[in-house]
């Protein structure tokens, strides 16, 4: 596990990188979208996936769009090492508080993850026309699409990211979401050679 401080657009981030399997769990906005870094870390540990998280340990949290997260050394290493990225994000859409949007350029992998999450109390959506445009994660400059096989951008509502009762407590991802993503990652790992 390697930690490193990086500065992107005057915001200071603490990155945590652990190189492991060819599938990578990425949390670009761990300091802003609560629970995403913790969820990525837990899934990576349980599946043997590679992990990269960005958090902001000091100062007011800054949300920099994924397409502007510059290729700092940890991100470049992550993208070079992995073949498929699963990028965890948070959405706060009041009309869809139980919906998980599965965007990103690798549509077969998005469907695998959605199937694995289908037994949870959340509704996974993979049809791009049903995903709000800003949450689709299709831009080529988005890191989720820059590994060999592209990736899946999971946009998670608050209740799918954390169960913590008060803002000062540690973020604890919901067990059903952890189990669903773990199952999806394991399925993707088993079919890695087949490209899903």
ChimeraX commands (.cxc) that place a marker at each C-alpha (Angstrom):
marker #1 position 0.00,0.00,0.00 radius 0.5
marker #1 position 1.54,3.28,-1.11 radius 0.5
marker #1 position 0.29,6.71,-0.10 radius 0.5
marker #1 position 1.25,9.94,-1.80 radius 0.5
marker #1 position 0.13,13.56,-1.70 radius 0.5
marker #1 position -0.69,15.12,-5.05 radius 0.5
marker #1 position -1.98,18.55,-6.02 radius 0.5
marker #1 position -4.58,18.93,-8.76 radius 0.5
marker #1 position -5.95,22.40,-9.57 radius 0.5
marker #1 position -4.68,23.74,-6.22 radius 0.5
marker #1 position -6.48,21.01,-4.25 radius 0.5
marker #1 position -4.34,18.66,-2.16 radius 0.5
marker #1 position -5.25,14.98,-2.28 radius 0.5
marker #1 position -3.95,11.98,-0.40 radius 0.5
marker #1 position -3.80,9.02,-2.77 radius 0.5
marker #1 position -3.69,5.40,-1.66 radius 0.5
marker #1 position -2.51,2.91,-4.27 radius 0.5
marker #1 position -2.26,-0.86,-3.95 radius 0.5
marker #1 position -1.30,-2.80,-7.06 radius 0.5
marker #1 position -2.84,-6.26,-7.32 radius 0.5
marker #1 position -5.12,-7.87,-9.92 radius 0.5
marker #1 position -5.93,-6.62,-13.44 radius 0.5
marker #1 position -9.31,-5.15,-12.43 radius 0.5
marker #1 position -9.01,-1.84,-10.61 radius 0.5
marker #1 position -11.28,-0.14,-8.07 radius 0.5
marker #1 position -11.06,3.65,-8.32 radius 0.5
marker #1 position -12.51,6.37,-6.06 radius 0.5
marker #1 position -11.58,9.77,-7.47 radius 0.5
marker #1 position -13.79,11.75,-5.08 radius 0.5
marker #1 position -13.36,9.97,-1.76 radius 0.5
marker #1 position -13.07,13.26,0.05 radius 0.5
marker #1 position -16.36,14.58,-1.36 radius 0.5
marker #1 position -18.56,11.61,-2.20 radius 0.5
marker #1 position -18.68,9.96,1.21 radius 0.5
marker #1 position -18.21,6.21,1.38 radius 0.5
marker #1 position -16.78,5.71,-2.11 radius 0.5
marker #1 position -13.16,5.34,-0.94 radius 0.5
marker #1 position -14.16,2.97,1.86 radius 0.5
marker #1 position -16.33,0.91,-0.49 radius 0.5
marker #1 position -13.56,0.69,-3.10 radius 0.5
marker #1 position -11.05,-0.39,-0.43 radius 0.5
marker #1 position -13.28,-3.11,0.98 radius 0.5
marker #1 position -14.13,-4.55,-2.43 radius 0.5
marker #1 position -10.47,-4.50,-3.49 radius 0.5
marker #1 position -9.35,-6.34,-0.34 radius 0.5
marker #1 position -12.02,-9.01,-0.76 radius 0.5
marker #1 position -11.40,-9.60,-4.48 radius 0.5
marker #1 position -7.67,-9.03,-4.91 radius 0.5
marker #1 position -8.31,-6.10,-7.23 radius 0.5
marker #1 position -6.00,-3.12,-7.62 radius 0.5
marker #1 position -7.04,-0.05,-5.63 radius 0.5
marker #1 position -6.60,3.71,-6.00 radius 0.5
marker #1 position -8.43,6.22,-3.82 radius 0.5
marker #1 position -8.27,10.00,-3.60 radius 0.5
marker #1 position -9.22,11.69,-0.32 radius 0.5
marker #1 position -8.81,15.24,0.97 radius 0.5
marker #1 position -7.49,15.14,4.53 radius 0.5
marker #1 position -7.33,18.91,4.99 radius 0.5
marker #1 position -9.14,22.04,3.88 radius 0.5
marker #1 position -12.63,22.27,2.43 radius 0.5
marker #1 position -13.46,19.39,0.07 radius 0.5
marker #1 position -13.12,20.26,-3.61 radius 0.5
marker #1 position -14.96,18.37,-6.35 radius 0.5
marker #1 position -12.90,18.28,-9.53 radius 0.5
marker #1 position -14.72,16.60,-12.44 radius 0.5
marker #1 position -13.29,13.24,-13.41 radius 0.5
marker #1 position -12.28,14.52,-16.85 radius 0.5
marker #1 position -9.99,17.08,-15.18 radius 0.5
marker #1 position -8.25,14.73,-12.76 radius 0.5
marker #1 position -4.79,15.20,-14.22 radius 0.5
marker #1 position -2.57,12.17,-14.87 radius 0.5
marker #1 position -0.63,12.33,-11.59 radius 0.5
marker #1 position 1.87,9.55,-10.92 radius 0.5
marker #1 position -0.49,7.31,-8.88 radius 0.5
marker #1 position -3.26,7.56,-11.47 radius 0.5
marker #1 position -0.86,6.88,-14.35 radius 0.5
marker #1 position 0.49,3.82,-12.52 radius 0.5
marker #1 position -3.04,2.59,-11.84 radius 0.5
marker #1 position -4.16,3.01,-15.47 radius 0.5
marker #1 position -1.03,1.31,-16.78 radius 0.5
marker #1 position -1.37,-1.65,-14.41 radius 0.5
marker #1 position -5.08,-2.40,-14.75 radius 0.5
marker #1 position -7.07,-3.62,-17.75 radius 0.5
marker #1 position -10.58,-2.71,-16.53 radius 0.5
marker #1 position -11.60,0.06,-14.12 radius 0.5
marker #1 position -14.60,0.18,-11.83 radius 0.5
marker #1 position -14.91,3.79,-10.73 radius 0.5
marker #1 position -17.14,4.52,-7.72 radius 0.5
marker #1 position -18.95,7.85,-7.52 radius 0.5
marker #1 position -21.82,9.36,-5.59 radius 0.5
marker #1 position -24.99,11.00,-6.84 radius 0.5
marker #1 position -27.54,12.95,-4.83 radius 0.5
marker #1 position -30.49,12.87,-7.22 radius 0.5
marker #1 position -33.55,13.39,-4.96 radius 0.5
marker #1 position -35.89,11.67,-7.41 radius 0.5
marker #1 position -33.80,8.45,-7.54 radius 0.5
marker #1 position -32.51,7.83,-3.99 radius 0.5
marker #1 position -32.45,4.03,-4.50 radius 0.5
marker #1 position -30.98,3.95,-8.02 radius 0.5
marker #1 position -27.46,2.88,-8.95 radius 0.5
marker #1 position -26.43,4.05,-12.42 radius 0.5
marker #1 position -23.89,1.87,-14.24 radius 0.5
marker #1 position -22.22,4.00,-16.90 radius 0.5
marker #1 position -18.77,3.88,-18.47 radius 0.5
marker #1 position -17.54,2.62,-21.83 radius 0.5
marker #1 position -17.55,-1.12,-21.07 radius 0.5
marker #1 position -21.25,-1.92,-21.40 radius 0.5
marker #1 position -20.96,-5.73,-20.98 radius 0.5
marker #1 position -19.05,-5.24,-17.70 radius 0.5
marker #1 position -21.67,-2.70,-16.57 radius 0.5
marker #1 position -24.36,-5.33,-17.11 radius 0.5
marker #1 position -22.36,-7.90,-15.10 radius 0.5
marker #1 position -22.15,-5.51,-12.14 radius 0.5
marker #1 position -25.82,-4.55,-12.46 radius 0.5
marker #1 position -26.83,-8.21,-12.42 radius 0.5
marker #1 position -24.76,-8.77,-9.28 radius 0.5
marker #1 position -26.50,-5.80,-7.60 radius 0.5
marker #1 position -30.00,-6.80,-8.73 radius 0.5
marker #1 position -30.75,-8.70,-5.51 radius 0.5
marker #1 position -30.02,-5.65,-3.35 radius 0.5
marker #1 position -32.63,-3.13,-2.28 radius 0.5
marker #1 position -31.26,-0.73,-4.92 radius 0.5
marker #1 position -32.21,-0.57,-8.60 radius 0.5
marker #1 position -29.29,-0.79,-11.03 radius 0.5
marker #1 position -29.75,0.97,-14.38 radius 0.5
marker #1 position -27.54,0.17,-17.39 radius 0.5
marker #1 position -29.51,1.60,-20.32 radius 0.5
marker #1 position -27.57,4.72,-21.24 radius 0.5
marker #1 position -30.66,6.66,-22.32 radius 0.5
marker #1 position -32.06,6.12,-18.80 radius 0.5
marker #1 position -28.92,7.45,-17.11 radius 0.5
marker #1 position -28.74,11.24,-16.64 radius 0.5
marker #1 position -26.19,12.60,-19.11 radius 0.5
marker #1 position -23.72,13.92,-16.45 radius 0.5
marker #1 position -23.63,10.46,-14.82 radius 0.5
marker #1 position -22.95,8.35,-17.91 radius 0.5
marker #1 position -19.16,8.42,-17.60 radius 0.5
marker #1 position -18.49,8.11,-21.33 radius 0.5
marker #1 position -16.02,10.95,-21.96 radius 0.5
marker #1 position -12.67,9.66,-23.26 radius 0.5
marker #1 position -10.80,11.92,-20.80 radius 0.5
marker #1 position -12.54,10.23,-17.87 radius 0.5
marker #1 position -10.01,7.84,-16.26 radius 0.5
marker #1 position -12.64,5.10,-16.09 radius 0.5
marker #1 position -12.34,4.75,-19.88 radius 0.5
marker #1 position -8.56,4.88,-20.14 radius 0.5
marker #1 position -7.62,1.30,-19.33 radius 0.5
marker #1 position -7.32,-1.34,-22.06 radius 0.5
marker #1 position -10.89,-2.59,-21.68 radius 0.5
marker #1 position -12.42,0.70,-20.55 radius 0.5
marker #1 position -14.52,0.55,-17.44 radius 0.5
marker #1 position -17.71,0.94,-15.46 radius 0.5
marker #1 position -18.69,4.11,-13.63 radius 0.5
marker #1 position -21.00,3.23,-10.76 radius 0.5
marker #1 position -22.96,6.25,-9.55 radius 0.5
marker #1 position -24.25,5.42,-6.09 radius 0.5
marker #1 position -26.89,7.26,-4.03 radius 0.5
marker #1 position -25.98,8.18,-0.46 radius 0.5
marker #1 position -27.67,5.15,1.09 radius 0.5
marker #1 position -25.69,2.83,-1.20 radius 0.5
marker #1 position -22.40,4.38,-0.09 radius 0.5
marker #1 position -22.61,4.75,3.67 radius 0.5
marker #1 position -24.59,3.70,6.71 radius 0.5
marker #1 position -22.94,6.09,9.16 radius 0.5
marker #1 position -25.43,7.74,11.50 radius 0.5
marker #1 position -23.66,11.07,11.98 radius 0.5
marker #1 position -21.20,13.02,9.81 radius 0.5
marker #1 position -18.33,12.64,12.28 radius 0.5
marker #1 position -18.43,8.82,12.24 radius 0.5
marker #1 position -16.38,6.71,9.83 radius 0.5
marker #1 position -18.08,5.87,6.54 radius 0.5
marker #1 position -19.38,2.29,6.57 radius 0.5
marker #1 position -20.59,0.98,3.20 radius 0.5
marker #1 position -23.84,-1.03,3.30 radius 0.5
marker #1 position -23.21,-4.78,3.41 radius 0.5
marker #1 position -25.61,-5.55,0.53 radius 0.5
marker #1 position -23.79,-3.15,-1.80 radius 0.5
marker #1 position -20.37,-4.48,-0.80 radius 0.5
marker #1 position -21.54,-8.05,-1.42 radius 0.5
marker #1 position -23.07,-7.14,-4.78 radius 0.5
marker #1 position -20.00,-5.37,-6.13 radius 0.5
marker #1 position -17.70,-8.10,-4.78 radius 0.5
marker #1 position -19.78,-10.72,-6.61 radius 0.5
marker #1 position -19.69,-8.65,-9.80 radius 0.5
marker #1 position -15.93,-8.14,-9.64 radius 0.5
marker #1 position -15.37,-11.85,-9.06 radius 0.5
marker #1 position -17.53,-12.68,-12.09 radius 0.5
marker #1 position -15.55,-10.20,-14.19 radius 0.5
marker #1 position -12.28,-11.71,-12.98 radius 0.5
marker #1 position -13.44,-15.20,-13.92 radius 0.5
marker #1 position -14.35,-14.02,-17.42 radius 0.5
marker #1 position -11.40,-11.67,-17.87 radius 0.5
marker #1 position -10.01,-13.55,-20.86 radius 0.5
marker #1 position -13.39,-13.60,-22.57 radius 0.5
marker #1 position -13.82,-9.79,-22.32 radius 0.5
marker #1 position -17.35,-10.33,-20.94 radius 0.5
marker link #1:1,2 radius 0.2
marker link #1:2,3 radius 0.2
marker link #1:3,4 radius 0.2
marker link #1:4,5 radius 0.2
marker link #1:5,6 radius 0.2
marker link #1:6,7 radius 0.2
marker link #1:7,8 radius 0.2
marker link #1:8,9 radius 0.2
marker link #1:9,10 radius 0.2
marker link #1:10,11 radius 0.2
marker link #1:11,12 radius 0.2
marker link #1:12,13 radius 0.2
marker link #1:13,14 radius 0.2
marker link #1:14,15 radius 0.2
marker link #1:15,16 radius 0.2
marker link #1:16,17 radius 0.2
marker link #1:17,18 radius 0.2
marker link #1:18,19 radius 0.2
marker link #1:19,20 radius 0.2
marker link #1:20,21 radius 0.2
marker link #1:21,22 radius 0.2
marker link #1:22,23 radius 0.2
marker link #1:23,24 radius 0.2
marker link #1:24,25 radius 0.2
marker link #1:25,26 radius 0.2
marker link #1:26,27 radius 0.2
marker link #1:27,28 radius 0.2
marker link #1:28,29 radius 0.2
marker link #1:29,30 radius 0.2
marker link #1:30,31 radius 0.2
marker link #1:31,32 radius 0.2
marker link #1:32,33 radius 0.2
marker link #1:33,34 radius 0.2
marker link #1:34,35 radius 0.2
marker link #1:35,36 radius 0.2
marker link #1:36,37 radius 0.2
marker link #1:37,38 radius 0.2
marker link #1:38,39 radius 0.2
marker link #1:39,40 radius 0.2
marker link #1:40,41 radius 0.2
marker link #1:41,42 radius 0.2
marker link #1:42,43 radius 0.2
marker link #1:43,44 radius 0.2
marker link #1:44,45 radius 0.2
marker link #1:45,46 radius 0.2
marker link #1:46,47 radius 0.2
marker link #1:47,48 radius 0.2
marker link #1:48,49 radius 0.2
marker link #1:49,50 radius 0.2
marker link #1:50,51 radius 0.2
marker link #1:51,52 radius 0.2
marker link #1:52,53 radius 0.2
marker link #1:53,54 radius 0.2
marker link #1:54,55 radius 0.2
marker link #1:55,56 radius 0.2
marker link #1:56,57 radius 0.2
marker link #1:57,58 radius 0.2
marker link #1:58,59 radius 0.2
marker link #1:59,60 radius 0.2
marker link #1:60,61 radius 0.2
marker link #1:61,62 radius 0.2
marker link #1:62,63 radius 0.2
marker link #1:63,64 radius 0.2
marker link #1:64,65 radius 0.2
marker link #1:65,66 radius 0.2
marker link #1:66,67 radius 0.2
marker link #1:67,68 radius 0.2
marker link #1:68,69 radius 0.2
marker link #1:69,70 radius 0.2
marker link #1:70,71 radius 0.2
marker link #1:71,72 radius 0.2
marker link #1:72,73 radius 0.2
marker link #1:73,74 radius 0.2
marker link #1:74,75 radius 0.2
marker link #1:75,76 radius 0.2
marker link #1:76,77 radius 0.2
marker link #1:77,78 radius 0.2
marker link #1:78,79 radius 0.2
marker link #1:79,80 radius 0.2
marker link #1:80,81 radius 0.2
marker link #1:81,82 radius 0.2
marker link #1:82,83 radius 0.2
marker link #1:83,84 radius 0.2
marker link #1:84,85 radius 0.2
marker link #1:85,86 radius 0.2
marker link #1:86,87 radius 0.2
marker link #1:87,88 radius 0.2
marker link #1:88,89 radius 0.2
marker link #1:89,90 radius 0.2
marker link #1:90,91 radius 0.2
marker link #1:91,92 radius 0.2
marker link #1:92,93 radius 0.2
marker link #1:93,94 radius 0.2
marker link #1:94,95 radius 0.2
marker link #1:95,96 radius 0.2
marker link #1:96,97 radius 0.2
marker link #1:97,98 radius 0.2
marker link #1:98,99 radius 0.2
marker link #1:99,100 radius 0.2
marker link #1:100,101 radius 0.2
marker link #1:101,102 radius 0.2
marker link #1:102,103 radius 0.2
marker link #1:103,104 radius 0.2
marker link #1:104,105 radius 0.2
marker link #1:105,106 radius 0.2
marker link #1:106,107 radius 0.2
marker link #1:107,108 radius 0.2
marker link #1:108,109 radius 0.2
marker link #1:109,110 radius 0.2
marker link #1:110,111 radius 0.2
marker link #1:111,112 radius 0.2
marker link #1:112,113 radius 0.2
marker link #1:113,114 radius 0.2
marker link #1:114,115 radius 0.2
marker link #1:115,116 radius 0.2
marker link #1:116,117 radius 0.2
marker link #1:117,118 radius 0.2
marker link #1:118,119 radius 0.2
marker link #1:119,120 radius 0.2
marker link #1:120,121 radius 0.2
marker link #1:121,122 radius 0.2
marker link #1:122,123 radius 0.2
marker link #1:123,124 radius 0.2
marker link #1:124,125 radius 0.2
marker link #1:125,126 radius 0.2
marker link #1:126,127 radius 0.2
marker link #1:127,128 radius 0.2
marker link #1:128,129 radius 0.2
marker link #1:129,130 radius 0.2
marker link #1:130,131 radius 0.2
marker link #1:131,132 radius 0.2
marker link #1:132,133 radius 0.2
marker link #1:133,134 radius 0.2
marker link #1:134,135 radius 0.2
marker link #1:135,136 radius 0.2
marker link #1:136,137 radius 0.2
marker link #1:137,138 radius 0.2
marker link #1:138,139 radius 0.2
marker link #1:139,140 radius 0.2
marker link #1:140,141 radius 0.2
marker link #1:141,142 radius 0.2
marker link #1:142,143 radius 0.2
marker link #1:143,144 radius 0.2
marker link #1:144,145 radius 0.2
marker link #1:145,146 radius 0.2
marker link #1:146,147 radius 0.2
marker link #1:147,148 radius 0.2
marker link #1:148,149 radius 0.2
marker link #1:149,150 radius 0.2
marker link #1:150,151 radius 0.2
marker link #1:151,152 radius 0.2
marker link #1:152,153 radius 0.2
marker link #1:153,154 radius 0.2
marker link #1:154,155 radius 0.2
marker link #1:155,156 radius 0.2
marker link #1:156,157 radius 0.2
marker link #1:157,158 radius 0.2
marker link #1:158,159 radius 0.2
marker link #1:159,160 radius 0.2
marker link #1:160,161 radius 0.2
marker link #1:161,162 radius 0.2
marker link #1:162,163 radius 0.2
marker link #1:163,164 radius 0.2
marker link #1:164,165 radius 0.2
marker link #1:165,166 radius 0.2
marker link #1:166,167 radius 0.2
marker link #1:167,168 radius 0.2
marker link #1:168,169 radius 0.2
marker link #1:169,170 radius 0.2
marker link #1:170,171 radius 0.2
marker link #1:171,172 radius 0.2
marker link #1:172,173 radius 0.2
marker link #1:173,174 radius 0.2
marker link #1:174,175 radius 0.2
marker link #1:175,176 radius 0.2
marker link #1:176,177 radius 0.2
marker link #1:177,178 radius 0.2
marker link #1:178,179 radius 0.2
marker link #1:179,180 radius 0.2
marker link #1:180,181 radius 0.2
marker link #1:181,182 radius 0.2
marker link #1:182,183 radius 0.2
marker link #1:183,184 radius 0.2
marker link #1:184,185 radius 0.2
marker link #1:185,186 radius 0.2
marker link #1:186,187 radius 0.2
marker link #1:187,188 radius 0.2
marker link #1:188,189 radius 0.2
marker link #1:189,190 radius 0.2
marker link #1:190,191 radius 0.2
marker link #1:191,192 radius 0.2
marker link #1:192,193 radius 0.2
marker link #1:193,194 radius 0.2
marker link #1:194,195 radius 0.2
marker link #1:195,196 radius 0.2
view
